Amino acid sequence: MVPATRLSQRSVSWLLLVVGVALILAAGSLFVLISTGFVGGGSGSSGPGTVTGFGSVLSAQTPAAPPTVAAPLTTAPLARVIIPAAKVDAPIVTKGVDANGVMQAPDNAYDVAWYGFSARPGSGSNAVFSGHLDYVKVGPAVFWNLKDVKAGDSVQIRYADGTTLNYAVTAVNTFDAATAPIPQIVGPTPKDSLTFITCAGTFNRITRQYDKRLIVRAEKV
């Protein structure tokens, strides 16, 4: 007969082996889930195909040319947008709409898009911008903290020649992407305004899109 102490030691050894294998398998499964974006791990959800603006037929709802109420202060290219409350100090790139009327998104996690169909900041109407909420293999993107801004928070737009325009947040709203009042969001305004758009709500891993949009409006001060 095998002594009881030997049986106990053997049982403990087998138990430790089983537990070790289980932990290895669990770790492998967690790695797969994180790497594919099914659980949080800093990988982000959005990607090159994720629309940060709207996917409606914008060509039928927006002006054919950027509206200008006043002569622009400068003809220099737009350079940076700064929103301290959202921890944003980012470069600006120019985008438009594609052949289907979908607002083109920034190509990476760090840029903010200004849309050429909208006004230039400082010209007296609505300048429209968008940026990603998060981004695959990056995690939180340029507008991750945009939800934290509130009325009265400052916004700066800087042109490449150093011209700086100051604005203050006037409204923060969230809309369903499919039913948002797009003409009111991206269309002309009677005041010199900025409109910032980013994703919100739930990410659909089949369509690779978020179901809501966060809209921040600011006016020149």
C-alpha positions, 0 to 999 in steps of 0.5 A, spaced: 500 500 500 502 507 498 502 511 504 497 516 505 502 521 506 504 519 499 497 520 496 496 526 499 502 529 496 501 526 489 494 529 489 497 536 491 501 535 485 496 533 480 492 539 483 497 544 482 498 542 475 491 542 473 490 549 476 497 551 472 494 549 465 487 552 467 491 559 468 495 558 462 489 557 458 485 563 461 491 568 460 491 565 452 484 567 452 484 573 455 490 575 450 485 573 444 480 577 447 484 583 448 487 583 441 481 583 437 478 588 441 472 584 445 475 587 452 478 593 454 485 593 453 487 600 450 486 597 443 480 602 441 474 600 437 474 605 431 479 604 425 480 607 418 472 606 416 469 609 422 465 615 420 466 621 426 461 625 422 455 623 419 453 618 414 447 621 411 447 625 404 450 631 406 451 633 399 444 635 399 444 638 406 450 643 406 452 649 402 456 647 395 461 652 397 463 655 404 459 660 407 462 667 408 459 672 412 465 677 413 472 677 410 477 672 413 482 674 418 487 670 414 488 666 408 493 662 412 492 654 413 488 652 419 494 649 424 491 647 431 485 646 435 486 647 443 481 645 448 484 645 455 478 642 458 478 636 453 486 635 453 486 637 446 492 640 442 491 637 436 493 639 428 488 640 423 487 637 417 482 639 411 477 633 409 470 633 405 465 628 403 466 622 399 462 620 393 456 618 397 455 624 401 459 621 408 463 626 412 471 623 411 474 622 418 481 623 420 486 618 418 489 617 424 487 618 432 491 624 433 488 629 427 482 633 427 478 634 421 476 641 418 470 640 413 471 644 407 464 645 406 463 649 412 466 656 414 473 658 415 473 660 423 473 667 423 469 668 417 462 669 421 459 662 420 459 655 422 466 651 422 465 644 422 470 639 425 471 632 427 475 627 431 476 620 433 473 618 440 478 612 440 482 608 435 484 601 434 491 599 436 492 606 440 486 606 445 483 613 447 484 618 441 484 626 440 476 627 442 476 622 448 475 627 453 471 631 449 465 629 453 468 633 459 467 640 456 461 644 459 458 651 457 464 657 458 470 652 457 475 656 452 477 653 445 482 656 441 483 656 433 490 657 431 492 658 423 499 657 421 501 664 421 500 665 428 493 668 428 489 665 434 481 666 435 478 665 441 471 661 442 467 659 448 463 653 449 455 654 448 452 647 448 454 640 449 449 635 446 448 627 444 444 625 438 443 618 435 447 618 429 441 616 424 436 621 426 441 627 428 438 634 425 444 634 421 442 641 417 442 644 424 449 641 426 453 642 420 449 648 416 451 655 416 450 659 423 448 667 424 454 667 429 461 665 428 461 658 431 465 652 431 462 645 431 466 639 434 463 632 432 465 625 435 463 618 436 459 616 442 454 611 445 455 603 443 460 601 438 457 596 433 463 591 431 459 588 425 458 595 421 464 598 425 460 604 427 458 608 433 450 609 434 451 616 437 454 623 436 457 628 441 456 635 438 460 641 442 458 648 439 462 654 441 462 661 439 467 667 438 468 671 444 
